Amino acid sequence: MTLYPNDAAIKARLSAVQVVAMTTWAEARAEMIEGEIAVGCVIRNRVLRQQRFGDTWQKVCLAKWQFSCWIPQGGEANYRMLMARCESSLAGTLPWPAQALWIAEGIISGAIEDRVA
């Protein structure tokens, strides 16, 4: 299993909203909206426990072995699909997944209440 070309550069360019959106999208895109929201709530709960998981949305989402979509060992096909989507969205050739962005904005702002605590 190898890293996607430009893996680190792609991850470094993602904003907080983008990284949360793409994590919820890649981890739960086959689920109903509540599944994506649940992933977002898990991310927020980890951000709130900074000493354990990291002190930013990006650190929490991208920490190795926290969300399998960001590493090839967690499932190479899903990882490659996520990285390709991020690369294309950053380049402006594909839109960001709208529902995932809406969820990420709601998670980060607190407009979406916790469903997994």
C-alpha positions in Angstrom: 0.0 0.0 0.0 1.4 3.3 -1.1 0.4 6.9 -0.4 -1.5 8.8 -3.0 0.7 11.2 -5.0 0.8 14.6 -3.2 -0.9 13.1 -0.1 0.7 15.5 2.3 0.3 18.6 0.1 -3.4 17.8 -0.4 -4.0 17.3 3.3 -2.1 20.5 4.1 -4.4 22.6 1.9 -7.7 21.5 3.4 -9.5 24.0 5.6 -11.2 22.8 8.8 -14.6 22.7 7.1 -13.2 20.8 4.1 -11.4 18.2 6.2 -14.5 17.5 8.4 -16.7 17.4 5.3 -14.5 15.0 3.5 -14.0 12.8 6.6 -17.8 12.5 7.0 -18.2 11.9 3.3 -15.6 9.2 3.1 -16.5 7.4 6.3 -20.3 7.4 5.9 -21.3 8.4 2.3 -23.2 5.1 1.9 -25.2 5.9 5.1 -28.3 8.0 5.6 -27.6 11.6 6.6 -27.8 10.6 10.3 -24.7 8.4 9.7 -22.7 11.3 8.3 -23.9 13.6 11.2 -22.8 10.9 13.7 -19.3 10.9 12.2 -19.2 14.7 12.5 -20.3 14.4 16.1 -17.5 12.0 16.8 -15.0 14.4 15.3 -16.3 17.3 17.4 -16.2 15.2 20.6 -12.5 14.4 19.8 -11.7 18.1 19.2 -13.2 18.8 22.6 -10.8 16.3 24.1 -7.7 18.0 22.8 -5.2 16.4 25.0 -6.0 13.0 23.6 -6.8 13.5 19.9 -5.4 16.9 18.8 -6.3 20.6 19.1 -7.6 21.3 15.6 -10.2 19.8 13.3 -7.4 18.9 10.9 -5.3 17.2 13.5 -8.2 15.1 14.8 -9.4 14.0 11.3 -5.9 13.3 9.9 -4.4 11.6 12.9 -3.2 8.1 11.9 -5.6 5.4 12.8 -8.4 7.8 13.8 -10.4 7.8 10.6 -9.4 5.0 8.2 -10.3 7.0 5.1 -7.2 9.1 5.4 -4.7 6.2 5.3 -4.3 3.4 2.7 -4.1 0.8 5.4 -7.7 1.6 6.3 -8.9 0.6 2.9 -6.9 1.5 -0.1 -9.8 2.0 -2.5 -11.7 4.4 -0.1 -8.4 6.3 0.6 -7.6 6.7 -3.1 -11.2 7.8 -3.8 -11.1 10.4 -1.0 -7.7 11.8 -2.0 -8.7 12.0 -5.7 -11.9 13.8 -4.7 -10.0 16.3 -2.5 -7.5 16.9 -5.2 -10.2 17.6 -7.8 -12.2 19.8 -5.4 -9.2 21.8 -4.5 -8.4 22.3 -8.2 -12.0 23.3 -8.8 -12.7 20.5 -11.3 -15.2 18.8 -9.0 -17.5 20.5 -6.5 -17.2 19.6 -2.8 -20.0 17.3 -1.7 -22.7 19.8 -0.7 -24.3 17.7 2.0 -21.0 16.9 3.6 -20.1 20.6 3.6 -23.4 21.5 5.2 -22.9 18.9 7.9 -19.3 20.1 8.6 -20.4 23.7 8.9 -23.1 22.7 11.3 -20.8 20.5 13.4 -18.1 23.2 13.6 -20.5 26.0 14.4 -22.5 23.9 16.9 -25.7 24.3 15.0 -25.9 20.5 14.8 -26.4 19.0 18.2 -24.4 16.0 19.5 -26.1 12.7 18.7 -23.4 10.3 20.0 -22.3 11.6 23.4 
